[in-house]
């Protein structure tokens, strides 16, 4: 059976005097029998060419299962008057949620879930008879009587609202279809606020639906007409507001809707100004605001509730060189800042010491205080972000302790926020915390080698309590090691990369290797633990995670230097990292597999064209490889908003020529390519299946590869979305296939 070859139906486009003939644009019609026939043929060809991998795939599935505690229960999470847990069972694809009432005598005590709990909802029951099942998040009503979630049975990320009685499970309202992400209740538990997407899958409207009412009575709360902007919404932790946030990649606007009077006009915090990006965190009588009005890497400020602007925002924390503020979570007595420092994630806490809340006047100047390291029982000596376990530390600003800058009133001082304990080369993030009056914050920590671990941290005392470490059977952490390195590029940039390996694997030039990358949208590729990574590592593969420009690892400038007319830096940075793995001895020549997904798939397509000899195999998942064609079509999902990321090639000849110079489908040459596996989903609304399908056809036409030794393959999930299959066992098999294919190509199977 030969590889499928699609017929050519030339389609011409002309922009800026350049005419380009696309022979495969006809593949965009997913309802065409010819298109579906080609996709089925691709799957058959891939199955035939990879049939020999089935034993290895099954072995990897067994390994993943052996390192997974399939019967497991999450830590309890309090929401209102109830504690909720999520449970999984061996043999079940999806989790279920249970709850127990809060003890009124000791509401902060996490209960034992020992059989007294009540089932809230079960994903396995909801998914019964469906090939795909996804949810947009479960939200209980304030009175605890009802639950709401959005369900998706195709993978296209268009949800149907499902409101049900928690005690009986009876559905009380499922009239609203075509939802986007996000659900929030009004204070009386009688109405829910949801989002809708337009024809280009842009969240652009926020609606109010009263439970039990027909959808034609739903009321439009907010509509965003600028195609560059997407809208999200959420309930504030202090219980007073629904925050509506409309943003592009450079500009934002936030509105506050009173949950107790949803029909009242909203407060527009700061009317949009081009280039002003900000987010808000309500804290009863004030707002904490993360914004870029004064600093490219953002800063934390506060202001009274109401309309205001950066001129009236009082700074709390201004980043130093090498730091980037990401967000803030407010609680009654403290706040936690999420940020980056030295390329790594970091949390900092600060205490609130002034009057606030219902007993204080709205607009009264608050007093916050970052706890000193001494009071936390920790050394005040700073540790570099890349050296071992981080302890709490202070950081001095240009005029005393951080936060007392630009003339902040002495009556409302901010002393130095304190670093929450973490570890080197790890991810740390605020976990689920819904209780405004909580005395501690739950956060999670993980790395490629450290399983997800949850802690409760008290900003008042500095104490940290272990809540749960994910149990990983058949895994010996001491058998593996990791290190951070800096790779110098041709233009002198230093690119961070994490290298992970078995302790007995040395940089002797004999090892197979694997490298992963992303590098777009200021997204940081922070380390996560995956049982599937251990299946790669245990076979002696040197594993690397590159952090090229265009990502967010090193701050805003790092991102700016990998977007728009500097996008090629992302590709050359990744190539430099791949080359370093070879020249440093970590990876043998001709034994490196590379992987990236979505915009990381663009990265894979670009480096395959620019440096094909550096890679033995490339897996491109849901890859954004027909880049220029997509960005030239404003009617497609996400395109208009993407112009701030890539540029607008319709209006700018310079942008058009630049994007044309790297768009993977338009730069495939007559040369030897790595073996390539492209995976995609028919119902993906973020990156259409047509992009990898075109790319594969062009590669087959032009690459000089031996089609047996270095095949060009495509695998299409016919019922799935951007994230692939939904059930955990299906996802394991899918991932095991991808890993088996890469291991086979680099002789590590």
C-alpha positions in Angstrom: 0.0 0.0 0.0 1.6 3.3 -1.1 1.3 6.5 1.0 -1.9 8.5 0.2 -1.4 11.2 -2.4 -4.1 13.8 -2.6 -5.2 15.2 -5.9 -4.2 18.7 -6.8 -6.8 21.4 -7.3 -4.9 24.6 -7.7 -6.1 27.7 -5.8 -4.3 31.0 -6.2 -4.0 33.8 -3.8 -2.4 37.2 -4.5 -1.2 39.7 -1.9 1.3 42.6 -2.3 2.0 41.5 -5.9 2.9 38.0 -4.9 0.8 35.1 -6.3 1.0 31.7 -4.6 -0.6 28.5 -5.8 -2.0 26.2 -3.1 -2.8 22.8 -4.5 -4.4 21.5 -1.3 -6.8 24.2 -0.1 -9.7 22.0 -1.2 -8.9 19.8 1.8 -10.5 22.4 4.1 -14.0 21.0 3.4 -14.4 18.5 6.2 -17.8 17.4 4.9 -16.4 16.4 1.6 -16.4 12.6 0.9 -13.0 13.0 -0.9 -11.5 14.8 2.1 -12.8 12.2 4.6 -11.6 9.4 2.3 -8.1 10.9 2.3 -8.1 11.2 6.1 -9.2 7.6 6.5 -6.5 6.6 4.0 -3.9 8.5 6.1 -4.9 6.7 9.2 -4.7 3.3 7.4 -1.3 4.1 6.0 0.0 5.2 9.4 -1.4 2.1 11.0 0.3 -0.1 8.4 3.7 1.7 8.8 3.5 1.5 12.6 2.1 -1.9 13.1 5.4 -3.1 14.4 5.2 -0.6 17.2 2.1 -2.2 18.8 4.1 -4.3 21.4 6.1 -1.2 22.4 3.0 0.9 22.6 1.3 -1.7 24.8 4.4 -1.9 27.0 4.4 1.9 27.5 0.7 1.8 28.3 1.4 -0.8 31.0 4.3 1.4 32.4 2.0 4.4 32.6 -0.6 2.4 34.4 2.0 0.9 36.8 3.0 4.4 37.8 -0.5 5.6 38.3 -2.6 5.2 41.4 -5.8 4.6 39.6 -8.0 4.6 42.7 -7.3 8.1 44.1 -8.9 11.0 45.9 -7.9 14.6 45.6 -7.5 16.9 48.7 -10.8 18.4 49.9 -11.5 21.8 48.4 -14.0 24.1 50.3 -16.6 25.9 48.3 -19.2 27.7 50.4 -20.6 25.4 53.0 -19.3 22.2 51.4 -16.0 20.3 51.0 -15.6 18.8 47.5 -13.2 16.0 46.3 -12.5 14.4 43.0 -12.1 10.7 42.7 -10.8 8.3 40.1 -11.1 4.5 39.9 -9.3 1.7 38.2 -11.1 0.9 34.9 -12.9 4.2 34.8 -12.1 6.8 32.1 -13.3 9.9 33.9 -13.4 11.3 37.5 -16.4 12.0 39.7 -17.0 14.7 42.3 -18.3 14.2 45.9 -19.0 16.5 48.8 -19.4 16.7 52.6 -20.8 19.6 54.6 -18.4 22.0 56.4 -18.2 21.5 60.2 -19.7 24.7 61.6 -17.6 24.3 64.8 -14.4 24.1 62.8 -15.0 25.2 59.2 -11.3 25.1 58.2 -10.9 21.5 59.1 -10.6 19.3 56.1 -12.8 16.2 56.6 -12.0 12.6 55.9 -14.0 11.2 52.9 -14.8 7.8 54.3 -18.1 6.8 52.8 -20.3 9.5 54.3 -20.0 11.8 51.2 -22.6 12.3 48.5 -22.0 12.0 44.8 -22.3 15.4 43.0 -21.6 14.4 39.4 -19.9 11.5 37.7 -18.1 12.0 34.4 -18.4 8.3 33.5 -22.2 8.5 33.7 -22.3 11.7 31.6 -20.0 10.2 29.0 -21.8 6.9 28.7 -22.4 6.2 25.0 -20.2 9.1 23.8 -16.9 8.9 21.9 -15.7 12.2 23.5 -16.5 13.9 26.7 -15.3 17.3 28.0 -16.4 19.7 30.6 -15.8 23.5 31.0 -15.7 23.3 34.8 -18.1 22.6 37.7 -19.5 25.5 39.6 -21.9 24.9 42.6 -24.5 27.6 43.4 -23.9 29.8 46.4 -26.6 28.0 48.4 -25.1 24.6 47.5 -28.4 23.3 46.1 -27.5 23.3 42.4 -24.5 22.5 40.3 -23.6 23.8 36.8 -21.2 22.7 34.2 -20.7 22.8 30.4 -20.5 19.6 28.5 -18.9 18.9 25.1 -19.4 15.6 23.3 -17.5 16.3 20.1 -14.2 18.1 21.0 -15.1 21.3 19.3 -15.2 23.2 22.6 -18.8 24.4 22.2 -20.5 23.4 25.4 -24.1 22.9 26.5 -25.1 24.2 29.9 -26.2 21.5 32.4 -27.7 22.7 35.7 -28.7 19.9 38.1 -30.0 19.4 41.6 -27.0 18.2 43.6 -29.0 16.1 46.0 -31.1 14.2 43.4 -28.9 14.6 40.3 -32.0 15.7 38.3 -31.3 18.1 35.5 -33.2 21.3 36.1 -32.0 23.3 33.1 -30.1 22.3 29.9 -31.6 24.8 27.5 -28.5 26.9 26.7 -26.2 25.5 24.0 -23.1 26.9 22.3 -21.4 28.1 25.4 -17.8 29.2 25.7 -15.7 28.8 28.8 -16.6 30.2 32.3 -19.7 30.0 34.5 -20.6 32.2 37.5 -23.7 32.4 39.7 -25.5 35.4 40.9 -25.8 35.8 44.7 -29.3 34.4 44.9 -28.5 31.2 43.1 -31.3 31.9 40.7 -29.3 32.9 37.6 -26.0 32.0 35.9 -23.6 34.1 33.8 -22.1 32.4 30.8 -20.1 33.3 27.6 -20.8 32.7 23.9 -18.5 32.4 21.0 -18.9 33.9 17.5 -18.5 32.1 14.2 -14.7 32.4 14.5 -14.7 30.8 17.9 -14.0 34.0 19.7 -15.5 34.5 23.1 -17.3 37.8 22.6 -20.5 37.9 24.6 -21.4 37.5 28.3 -25.1 36.5 29.0 -27.3 36.2 32.0 -29.6 33.1 32.1 -32.3 32.7 34.8 -32.6 29.1 35.7 -35.7 27.5 34.2 -36.4 30.4 31.9 -36.4 30.0 28.1 -33.2 31.1 26.4 -34.9 34.0 24.4 -35.3 35.7 27.8 -31.5 35.6 28.4 -30.0 39.1 28.8 -26.8 40.3 27.1 -24.5 41.8 29.7 -21.5 42.6 27.6 -20.5 42.3 23.9 -17.0 42.8 22.5 -17.1 44.0 18.9 -13.4 44.4 18.4 -12.2 41.1 16.8 -8.8 41.4 18.4 -10.3 40.9 21.9 -11.5 37.8 23.7 -13.8 38.0 26.8 -13.6 35.9 29.9 -15.5 36.1 33.2 -15.3 34.7 36.8 -16.7 35.2 40.3 -14.4 37.1 42.6 -13.2 35.3 45.7 -14.6 38.0 48.0 -18.1 37.1 46.8 -19.1 40.5 45.6 -18.4 40.7 41.9 -18.4 38.9 38.6 -15.4 40.2 36.8 -15.6 40.5 33.0 -12.2 40.8 31.3 -11.8 41.7 27.7 -8.3 41.6 26.3 -6.1 41.3 23.2 -2.4 40.5 23.5 -1.6 44.1 24.3 -4.7 45.8 25.7 -7.3 45.0 28.3 -10.5 46.3 30.0 -12.1 45.0 33.1 -15.7 45.5 34.3 -17.3 44.6 37.7 -20.9 43.3 37.9 -22.5 43.2 41.3 -23.5 39.6 42.1 -26.2 40.8 44.4 -27.6 43.2 41.8 -26.7 41.8 38.4 -29.0 44.2 36.6 -27.1 47.3 37.9 -24.7 49.0 35.5 -21.2 47.6 35.8 -18.2 49.5 37.0 -15.6 49.9 34.2 -12.4 49.8 36.2 -10.3 51.6 33.6 -11.6 52.3 30.1 -9.4 50.6 27.5 -6.3 52.5 26.4 -4.2 51.0 23.5 -1.2 49.3 25.0 -2.5 49.2 28.6 -2.8 45.6 29.7 -4.2 45.0 33.2 -6.2 42.5 35.3 -8.0 43.1 38.5 -8.5 41.1 41.7 -11.3 42.5 44.0 -10.6 42.5 47.7 -13.8 43.9 49.3 -13.1 47.6 49.6 -10.3 47.8 47.1 -8.8 46.3 43.9 -5.4 44.7 43.4 -4.3 45.5 39.9 -1.6 43.9 37.8 -0.7 46.3 35.0 2.0 47.4 32.5 1.4 51.2 32.6 4.8 51.9 34.0 6.8 48.6 33.7 6.9 46.3 30.7 7.1 43.3 33.1 4.0 44.5 34.9 3.6 45.6 38.5 1.1 45.1 41.3 -0.9 48.1 42.5 -4.0 48.8 44.5 -6.9 51.3 44.2 -10.3 51.8 45.7 -13.3 50.1 44.1 -14.5 52.3 41.2 -13.3 53.7 38.0 -9.7 54.8 38.0 -6.5 54.8 36.0 -2.8 54.1 36.4 -2.3 57.6 37.6 -4.3 56.7 40.7 -3.0 53.2 41.2 -0.6 52.9 44.1 2.3 50.5 43.5 2.7 47.5 45.7 5.4 45.4 44.0 7.5 46.5 41.0 9.7 43.8 39.5 13.4 44.1 39.3 15.5 43.0 36.3 14.8 39.3 35.5 11.4 39.4 37.1 7.9 39.3 35.6 4.6 39.8 37.5 1.9 37.4 36.3 -1.1 37.8 38.6 -2.3 38.2 42.2 -4.8 36.3 44.4 -6.4 38.3 47.2 -7.8 36.9 50.5 -9.2 38.7 53.5 -5.9 38.9 55.4 -3.3 38.4 52.7 -2.5 38.2 49.0 -0.3 35.9 46.9 1.5 37.2 43.9 2.4 34.9 41.0 5.5 35.9 39.1 8.7 34.7 37.5 12.2 35.3 38.7 15.4 34.2 37.1 13.4 32.2 34.5 11.5 30.2 37.1 8.0 30.5 38.6 7.7 32.0 42.0 5.0 32.9 44.6 5.3 35.8 47.1 2.9 36.5 49.9 2.1 39.7 51.8 -0.1 40.4 54.8 -2.9 42.9 55.0 -2.8 44.9 58.2 -5.2 47.8 57.7 -9.0 48.0 58.2 -11.0 46.6 55.3 -14.2 44.8 54.5 -17.7 45.7 55.6 -16.5 47.3 58.8 -14.3 49.7 56.9 -15.2 52.6 54.6 -15.0 51.8 50.9 -12.0 53.6 49.6 -10.1 53.7 52.9 -6.4 53.3 52.4 -5.4 49.7 53.2 -2.3 48.6 54.9 -0.5 45.5 53.7 2.7 44.1 55.1 5.0 41.5 53.6 6.0 39.2 56.5 9.7 39.4 57.2 11.9 36.3 56.7 12.9 36.3 60.3 9.3 36.0 61.5 8.8 33.1 59.2 11.8 31.3 60.8 13.7 31.4 57.6 17.1 32.8 56.6 16.9 36.3 55.2 19.8 35.6 52.9 18.7 35.6 49.3 19.3 32.5 47.1 19.6 32.7 43.4 16.6 31.4 41.6 18.6 28.6 40.0 20.3 27.3 43.1 18.5 24.7 45.2 15.6 25.2 47.5 14.4 28.8 47.7 13.8 30.3 51.1 11.9 33.4 51.9 13.8 36.6 51.1 13.4 40.3 50.9 14.3 42.4 47.9 15.2 46.0 48.2 13.7 48.5 45.7 15.1 51.9 44.6 13.7 53.6 47.7 13.7 51.1 50.5 11.6 47.9 50.8 9.8 46.8 47.6 6.4 48.4 47.3 7.3 51.8 48.8 8.0 53.4 45.5 6.8 56.4 43.5 5.6 58.3 46.5 3.3 55.7 48.2 1.8 57.2 51.3 3.5 56.2 54.5 0.1 55.7 56.1 -0.4 52.6 53.9 3.0 50.9 53.8 3.9 47.8 51.8 6.9 46.0 53.2 8.7 43.3 51.3 6.6 40.4 50.0 8.0 37.0 51.0 9.0 34.2 48.7 6.9 31.0 49.2 9.3 28.0 49.6 9.9 26.1 46.3 12.6 24.0 44.7 14.9 24.4 41.8 13.7 23.7 38.2 10.1 23.3 39.4 6.7 24.7 38.8 4.8 26.4 41.6 1.3 27.8 41.4 -1.7 28.8 43.4 -4.1 25.8 43.6 -7.9 25.9 44.0 -8.7 28.4 46.8 -12.3 29.6 47.0 -12.5 30.7 50.7 -12.1 34.5 51.2 -11.5 34.3 54.9 -8.9 31.4 54.6 -5.8 31.6 56.9 -3.7 29.7 54.4 -3.2 29.3 50.7 -3.0 26.0 49.0 -0.3 25.8 46.3 1.1 23.0 44.2 4.7 22.2 43.3 6.0 19.8 40.7 8.9 19.2 38.3 9.7 16.7 35.6 11.0 14.4 38.4 8.9 15.6 41.4 5.3 14.4 41.4 2.6 17.0 41.9 2.7 18.0 45.6 0.2 20.2 47.4 1.0 22.4 50.4 -0.9 24.8 52.7 1.1 27.9 53.4 0.3 30.4 56.1 1.4 33.9 55.2 0.9 34.9 58.9 3.3 32.4 60.4 5.4 31.2 57.4 4.5 27.6 58.2 4.1 25.2 55.3 2.1 22.0 55.7 2.2 19.1 53.3 -1.3 18.1 52.2 -0.8 15.5 49.5 2.0 14.2 47.3 0.8 12.3 44.3 1.6 8.7 44.8 3.6 7.2 42.0 4.2 3.5 42.3 7.2 1.9 40.7 9.1 5.1 40.5 12.5 5.8 42.1 13.2 9.6 42.1 16.9 9.0 42.9 17.4 7.1 39.7 17.2 10.4 37.7 18.8 13.8 37.7 18.1 17.2 36.1 20.0 20.3 35.5 19.5 23.8 34.0 21.9 25.0 31.3 22.2 28.1 29.3 22.7 27.8 25.5 24.4 30.7 23.6 22.9 31.5 20.2 24.6 33.0 17.2 23.3 36.4 18.2 24.6 36.1 21.7 21.3 35.3 23.5 21.4 32.8 26.4 18.5 30.4 26.1 17.6 28.4 29.2 17.1 24.6 28.8 16.4 21.9 31.3 18.2 18.5 30.7 16.9 15.4 32.5 18.4 12.0 32.4 19.0 8.7 34.2 21.8 9.1 36.7 24.0 6.6 34.9 23.6 8.4 31.6 26.6 10.5 30.9 27.4 13.1 28.1 29.5 10.6 26.2 28.1 11.2 22.7 26.3 7.9 22.7 22.8 8.6 23.9 19.5 8.9 22.1 17.8 12.3 22.8 14.4 14.0 23.0 13.8 17.8 23.0 10.5 19.6 23.4 9.7 23.2 22.7 6.9 25.8 22.4 8.0 29.5 22.3 4.9 31.6 21.5 2.2 33.8 23.1 4.5 34.5 26.1 3.5 31.0 27.4 6.1 29.5 29.7 7.0 25.9 29.3 7.3 25.2 33.0 8.1 21.7 34.2 5.4 19.1 34.9 5.5 15.5 36.0 4.2 12.9 33.6 4.5 9.2 34.0 5.0 9.0 30.3 8.3 11.0 30.6 9.6 8.2 32.9 9.0 5.7 30.1 11.3 7.8 27.9 13.9 8.4 30.6 14.2 4.8 31.8 15.3 3.8 28.3 18.5 5.9 28.6 17.2 8.9 26.6 18.5 12.3 27.4 15.4 14.5 27.7 15.5 18.3 27.2 13.0 21.1 27.4 14.1 24.3 25.5 12.7 27.7 26.4 13.3 29.8 23.2 12.4 33.5 22.7 8.7 34.0 22.1 7.8 32.2 25.4 7.4 33.9 28.7 10.2 32.2 30.7 12.5 35.2 30.9 10.0 38.1 31.0 8.3 40.4 28.5 11.4 41.3 26.5 12.1 37.6 26.0 8.6 37.3 24.5 8.9 40.5 22.4 12.1 39.2 20.9 10.3 36.1 19.6 7.2 37.5 18.0 6.1 39.6 15.0 9.2 40.4 12.9 11.5 38.6 15.3 9.7 35.3 15.2 12.7 33.5 13.6 14.5 33.9 16.9 12.2 31.2 18.3 13.3 28.7 15.6 17.1 29.5 15.7 17.0 29.4 19.5 15.6 25.9 19.4 18.1 24.8 16.8 20.9 26.1 19.0 19.6 24.0 21.8 19.4 20.9 19.7 22.9 21.5 18.4 24.2 22.0 22.0 22.8 18.6 23.0 24.9 17.0 20.2 28.1 19.0 20.7 28.0 18.7 24.5 27.8 14.9 24.2 24.4 14.5 25.7 22.9 13.2 22.4 24.6 11.1 19.7 24.6 12.5 16.2 21.5 11.5 14.2 19.6 10.3 17.4 17.5 13.3 18.4 13.7 13.4 18.3 11.9 16.7 18.6 8.3 17.4 19.6 6.0 20.4 19.8 2.3 21.0 19.8 0.0 23.7 18.4 2.3 26.8 18.0 5.0 24.4 19.1 4.0 22.5 16.0 4.9 25.6 13.9 8.2 25.4 15.6 8.6 21.8 14.5 7.7 22.6 10.9 10.1 25.6 10.8 13.1 23.8 12.3 12.5 20.8 9.9 13.0 23.3 7.0 15.9 25.2 8.6 18.0 22.4 10.1 16.6 19.0 9.0 20.0 17.3 9.7 19.8 18.1 13.4 16.8 15.8 13.9 16.2 12.2 13.3 12.4 12.4 14.0 9.9 15.1 14.6 6.4 14.7 16.1 4.2 17.8 15.4 1.0 17.7 17.4 -2.0 19.7 16.1 0.6 21.8 14.3 0.1 25.4 13.2 2.1 24.8 10.0 0.0 26.6 7.3 0.7 29.8 9.2 0.5 32.4 6.5 -2.6 31.0 4.9 -4.4 31.0 8.2 -3.4 34.5 9.2 -4.6 35.8 5.8 -8.1 34.5 6.5 -9.8 36.8 9.1 -12.9 34.6 9.0 -11.1 31.7 10.5 -11.1 31.1 14.3 -8.7 33.2 16.3 -7.1 34.9 13.2 -8.0 38.6 13.9 -6.7 38.3 17.5 -3.6 36.6 16.2 -2.5 39.7 14.2 -1.0 41.1 17.4 1.1 38.0 17.8 2.3 37.5 14.2 1.5 40.7 12.4 -1.1 41.5 9.8 0.1 40.2 6.4 -3.0 41.6 4.7 -2.1 45.2 5.5 1.7 44.9 5.6 3.9 43.7 2.8 6.8 43.4 5.2 4.8 41.1 7.5 3.6 39.1 4.5 7.1 38.5 3.2 8.5 37.7 6.7 5.8 35.2 7.5 6.1 33.7 4.0 9.8 33.2 4.8 9.1 30.8 7.7 5.6 29.4 7.2 6.4 25.6 7.1 4.1 24.6 4.2 5.6 27.3 1.9 9.3 26.5 2.6 9.5 22.7 2.1 12.5 22.0 -0.1 13.9 19.3 -2.2 16.0 17.8 0.7 16.2 14.9 3.1 13.9 15.5 6.1 13.6 13.8 9.4 10.9 11.2 9.8 7.8 13.1 10.6 4.6 12.2 12.4 1.8 14.8 12.4 -1.1 14.2 14.7 -4.4 16.2 14.6 -8.1 16.1 15.3 -10.9 16.5 12.9 -12.9 18.7 15.3 -10.0 20.9 16.5 -11.2 24.5 16.3 -7.9 26.1 17.2 -5.7 24.5 14.5 -7.7 23.0 11.8 -6.8 19.4 10.6 -6.2 20.9 7.1 -2.9 22.4 8.1 -1.0 19.2 8.9 -2.8 17.4 6.1 -1.5 20.0 3.6 2.0 19.9 5.1 2.2 16.1 4.9 1.2 16.1 1.2 3.8 18.8 0.4 6.5 16.9 2.3 5.7 13.7 0.5 5.9 15.5 -2.8 9.2 17.3 -2.2 11.2 15.4 0.5 13.9 13.1 -0.8 13.4 10.7 2.2 13.4 7.0 1.9 9.7 6.6 2.7 10.3 3.4 4.6 13.3 4.5 6.7 12.1 8.1 7.3 8.3 8.0 6.7 6.0 11.1 6.5 2.9 10.1 8.5 -0.3 11.7 9.7 -2.7 10.4 12.3 -6.1 12.0 12.6 -8.5 11.5 15.5 -11.9 11.6 13.9 -13.8 12.4 17.2 -11.6 14.7 19.4 -10.4 18.2 19.9 -7.3 20.3 20.3 -6.2 18.3 23.3 -6.8 14.9 21.7 -8.8 12.1 23.2 -10.7 12.8 26.4 -10.8 9.6 28.5 -7.6 8.9 30.5 -7.1 5.3 29.1 -7.6 6.6 25.5 -5.2 9.4 26.2 -2.6 7.0 27.6 -2.8 4.9 24.4 -2.6 7.9 22.2 0.5 9.2 24.1 2.1 5.8 24.2 1.8 5.6 20.4 3.6 8.9 19.9 6.3 7.9 22.3 6.8 4.5 20.8 7.1 6.1 17.3 9.8 8.5 18.5 11.7 5.9 20.5 11.7 3.6 17.5 13.1 6.3 15.2 16.0 7.0 17.6 16.7 3.3 18.3 15.7 3.6 21.9 12.8 1.2 21.9 
